[in-house]
């Protein structure tokens, strides 16, 4: 009985109001960091194969930003293909993250 009461108190103390989740659109961009020394023609060939167009670069960290130009390959499919490529260090969707304000 004491264990049940303790669990109930713990749950009431730890519970918070539910977090409001906003519906976010599916990402249309991919952030890709290529391994050092990857030839530019290999980068362009991969982008063309996946229906991606380079639209920017985060030069400080060596990450390139690619946008989907075709509906034939989804961002998820492009990310899976990037994970299999020996030329890519990492790839992830370009998403916005909003940190809720503290009350």
C-alpha positions in Angstrom: 0.0 0.0 0.0 2.8 2.4 0.9 4.5 1.7 -2.5 1.3 2.6 -4.4 0.9 5.8 -2.4 4.6 6.7 -3.0 4.2 6.1 -6.7 1.1 8.2 -6.8 2.8 11.1 -5.1 5.9 10.7 -7.4 3.7 10.8 -10.5 1.8 13.9 -9.3 5.1 15.7 -8.5 6.7 14.7 -11.8 3.8 15.3 -14.1 3.8 18.4 -16.2 1.3 19.8 -18.5 1.4 18.1 -21.9 3.7 19.7 -24.4 2.0 21.3 -27.2 3.3 19.8 -30.4 3.0 21.8 -33.6 2.6 20.1 -36.9 5.9 20.7 -38.8 6.2 20.2 -42.5 8.4 17.4 -43.8 11.9 18.6 -44.4 12.9 19.4 -48.0 16.6 19.9 -47.3 19.4 17.6 -46.2 22.6 18.6 -44.4 25.6 16.5 -45.7 29.2 16.5 -44.5 31.5 14.8 -47.0 34.6 13.0 -45.9 37.9 15.0 -46.6 39.2 14.6 -50.1 36.0 13.6 -51.8 36.2 14.9 -55.4 33.6 17.5 -56.4 32.5 15.3 -59.4 31.5 12.6 -56.8 29.5 15.2 -54.9 27.7 16.3 -58.0 27.0 12.8 -59.2 25.5 11.8 -55.8 23.3 14.9 -55.8 22.1 14.3 -59.3 21.3 10.7 -58.6 19.3 11.6 -55.5 17.5 14.6 -57.1 19.2 17.1 -54.8 20.5 20.6 -55.6 23.2 22.3 -53.5 21.7 25.5 -52.1 24.2 26.5 -49.4 27.1 25.7 -47.2 27.9 25.9 -43.5 31.6 26.6 -44.2 32.6 26.8 -40.6 31.8 23.1 -40.1 32.1 21.9 -43.7 28.5 20.9 -44.1 26.6 21.4 -47.4 22.9 22.1 -47.7 21.0 20.3 -50.4 17.3 20.8 -51.4 15.1 18.1 -53.0 14.4 19.1 -56.6 12.4 16.0 -57.5 9.6 14.1 -55.9 11.1 10.8 -57.2 13.3 10.5 -54.1 12.0 11.4 -50.6 14.3 13.0 -48.1 14.2 9.8 -46.1 15.4 7.8 -49.1 18.1 10.3 -49.8 19.3 10.1 -46.1 19.4 6.3 -46.3 21.4 6.5 -49.5 23.8 8.9 -47.8 24.3 6.5 -44.9 25.4 3.9 -47.4 27.8 6.2 -49.2 31.5 5.7 -48.3 32.1 9.4 -49.2 29.8 10.8 -46.5 30.7 11.4 -42.9 27.1 12.1 -41.9 23.8 13.4 -43.3 20.6 14.6 -41.5 17.4 16.4 -42.4 17.6 20.2 -42.2 14.8 20.9 -39.6 14.0 23.8 -37.4 14.0 23.1 -33.7 12.2 25.5 -31.4 13.0 25.4 -27.7 10.0 26.3 -25.6 10.4 29.4 -23.4 10.7 28.8 -19.7 7.8 29.9 -17.6 
